[in-house]
Amino acid sequence: PFTDVIFQTTKIINKVFITGPENISKGFMVHLFMNHNLTVTKWWTVNTNAWFTYLGLRGITDGEALQPATFVFRTNIISQFQFGKNWSGDINAFFASRNLNAQMFTGPMVRANWSLQKKFNDGKASLRLGMEDIFHSWVTHNTSFGLKNTYSTQIYFTDTQRVQLALTWRFGKDNLSRKRKGSQAADEEKGRVD
């Protein structure tokens, strides 16, 4: 349980919707988080995260009882692929079920991303091409409750679809930096012993 939580709430005064921060009194939240990493083949690994939550609020806003509760599920699945020595790629899918935010339920949302990477110059440089929200599916659907004599729905379309191109280059010699780190640690330990 938690108390004195601040949320954005909406009041209707003279047919005008006024939204601002308000103390919702109390609420509760129970979480379960799981992670699983699986090597499917030599060239394919999958990492899955899953969140299970039951949450609710207990309070009053604008004279209306506020007692919503819901189960929330979220998962993120990342598939990583290794194509030979210098090529790699990944596909990432994220799903969020219905969620609760004070006087609103947010509907389920889904999103998928991908990227492809090529390393060159003995691994010192890489070129990465990727795309976020491949299907342009990250759309927010909100449904209100707890408003006097009012029911509202909102749909938000945002520009979440992006194409990325990145060139990364590492300068310096790796073996010298490793030697320096090792010798610094050895010198520190030697200083403690002396």
N, C-alpha and C positions, 0 to 999 in steps of 0.2 A: 504493500500500500504506500501511497504518497499523498502529501497534503500541500495546500497552498500552491497549486500549479497554475501558471499563467498561460492562457490561450487567447487567441483572437476570437471574439464572439461578436454576434450581430444583434442589435436591438432595432426595433421598428418604432420610430417616433414621428407622428404625423405623416405616415406613409413614406417616410424617408428611412432608408437602411443606413445605420451608423455602425461601423465596425471598429473595434478597439480592443486593447488588452483587458482581460478580466480574470480575477482569481476564481477558479472553478471548484474550490473547496477541497475535494479529494478524488482519488482514483486508485486503480490497481493495475498491475502488470505482472504476468508470469511468462518467462522466456525459456526456450530450449534452443540451443544452437548446436549444429552438427557440421562436421567437415569430413570429407572422404576424398582421398587421393588414390587414383587407380592407374596403373600402367597397363594399358590395353595391349599394346605391342611395343616393340623396341622404338618405334617412331611416333607413337601416339600415347599421350597421357591425358587424363581427365581429372579435374579438381572440382568437387561439388560442395557448395556451402548451402545449408538450409537453416532458416530461422522459423520457429513456431512461437507465436505469442498470443496470449489471451489478455485483452486490455479493456478497461472500462472507466467511466467517470461517474461521479456522484455529486450533484450540486444543483444550483438554481441560477438561471440567467434570465433577466427581463421578466421575472415572475413565472417562468416556465421551468418545470422539473427537467433536469438534464441527467439521464441515467442510461446512456448508451453503453453497449459492450459488443465486442466482436472478436473473432479469431482472425489472426493475421498470419499469412505464410509468405515467405520470400525465399527465392533460391537463385543462386548464381552458378552457372555451369561453364567452366572454361576448358575447352579442348585445345591442347597444344600439339603441334605436329612438327617433326624434324624430317626434312626431305634432303637426305645426304648431309655432307659436312657443312655447307654454307647456307642452306636454305631452311627457313622455318616459317611457321604460320600459326595462327590461332583463330578460333571462333568462340565467341563469348555470348551466352544467352542469359538474360536476367528476367525474372518474373516476380511481380509483387501483387499479392491478392488485395482484396478490399482492406482499407485502412480507416482509422478513426482520427478525426481532428476536431475536437470540441463539438460544434454543431453540424458537422459534415462527415459523411462517409465518402471516401475516395474509392472509385471502382478499380478493378484489376488493371495492371499495366504490364506490357512486355516490351523487351528491347533486345536486339541482336547486333553484334559488332564482329568485324573480322580484320585481320591484318596479315601481311606477307612481308618477310624480311630476308634480305640477302646480305651476308657478310663477305667482305673482301679485304685485300691487303693484309693477309694473315690474321684476320679477325680484329684489326684495329679500326676498321670502318664498317658501317652498315647503312643500308638504305631500306627504309620501311614505308610501305604503302598500306593504308587502312581506311576503313569506313565505319562510322558510328551510326547506330539506328538504321540499319540496312533497309528495313521495310517501312520506315517513318511511322512506327507504331506507338511511340511514347506519347500517348494522348491522355490527358487527365479528365476524368468524368467525376464530378462532385454532385452529391445529392444532400440537400439540407434537411434538418429536423430541429425541433425546439424553437421555431420562430412562430410568433402569434399569427394564426390564421394565414400562414404562408407556407408554400412549398416551392422550392427552387432547384433547378438543375443547372450545372455549369459544365461546359466543355472547353478545355484549353488545348489549343494546338500550338506547339512551340517549335522553333527551328532547331531540332536536335540532330538532324541528319548532317553529317560532316564527312569530308574526305580529307585524309591527312597524308602528307608526304614529308618524311624526316630523313635527314642525312646526319649521321653521328660519326665523329672521328676522335679517337683517343690519341693524345700526344704523349711523348716520353717513352721510356723503356720500362716494361713491366718488371723485369728481373731486378732492376736497381731499386725500385720502390719496395719490392718484397724484402730485399736485403736490408734496406734502411729500416723498415718496420721491425724486422727481426732483431737487428742490432740495437735499436732503441729499447725494445722490451728487455733484451739481455742486459743493457747498461742500467736500466731502472732496477732490475732485480739485483744486479751486482751492487748498486748503491744501497739497497735495503740491507743486504747481508753485511757490508762493510761497516 
